[in-house]
Amino acid sequence: MTAGHDALYETIAQLLSTEALDEARSALEKAPRDQTFQVLRIKLGLLDGSMPSGMAMQKLIQMMRETPDLRGAKTLYQEASRLAYSGRESSVAHSHPPPPVEPKR
């Protein structure tokens, strides 16, 4: 990540952690459409209720298969799993752990 990219990520992550959702949404509209910011978009969806935790987990699994060390993805997956469990939603995490990832060749 470039310095500007990293600073924008940190700013949006901070907005989400303080639940300043409108400000985070506005910043994400201007952010790049890469996977790093997609993780933050998923987090926003979880926080504002527009994305069910099961759907978030499925998207995160798919993204982590492509990029195993994707910034923030594993932590958000665990958070979504806890939300699914506490909300009594069916959860892929409780029946199937994420599949092993083979290194890219």
N, C-alpha and C positions, 0 to 999 in steps of 0.2 A: 504494500500500500504506500502511496505517496504521503507526504506529510499532511497535505490538505485533505486527502481522502481519509486518513487516520483521524484527523481532528474533527471532521464532519461525523465520522462514525461515533467517536467519543461523545460529541455533543448530543447526538440523537439518542445514544444509549443512556446518557444522563437524564435526558427529558423523559424517556420511558421509565427509568427507575424512580423518578419523582412523580410519575403518572401525569405529566404535562402532555396529555395525549393530542390535543389540538396542535400544539407547537411541534410535537414529534411528527405528526401527520404532514404538516406543512413542509417541514424539513425533508421528509422522505419523498415528497413529490418532486423535489429538486435534486435528490440524490441519484447517483448512478444506479442502473438496473442490474448490477452484478449480484452474485450470490451472497456476498458479505452483507449488503444492505437488504437483501431478501430475508435474511434471518431477522433483522430488525422489523421488517414489515410483518412477518409472522408474529413476532412478539407484540406488536401493536394490535394485530387482530385478536390475539388472546386477551390482551388487556381491555380492549373496547368491546369484546364479546362478539365481534363479527366473524371470528373463526373458531369453530369447535376444537377442543384440544386434540381429539383424534385425528382430525384433518391436519392440524399443525404437525403432529407427530409423523404422519405419513410423508408430508412434504420434507420435513427435516431428515427423515431416514433416506429419502431419495437424494437429497443434497449431500448428506454425509457419505453416501456410497460413491458419489462423484468426487468429493473433496473431503477426505476423512478428517482433516484438521481444520475444518471450516470454523472460523472465529465465532464463538458464542453458540454454535449449533448444539453441541452436546449438552451444555448447561440448560439451554432453552428446551431441549427434548426432555430432560429430567423434570423441568418445571411443568411442562405440558402433561407429562405422565402423572405428576402429583395432582394436578388439576383434574385430570380425568378420573383418577382414583377417588379424590375427595368429592367429586361431583357424581360419582357412581356411573360414569360413562364406561362403556366397554373400551378397553385399552389394548392396543397391540403390544405394548411394553410388558404387560402382565402375562401374555401367552407366548410371545415370540420376541426374544431379544433381537436387536439389530443384527443382520447377517455379517459375517466376517468380511472385511474389505481386502481385496487382493491389490497389491501395489500396481500402479500403472506401469506399463512397460514402454 
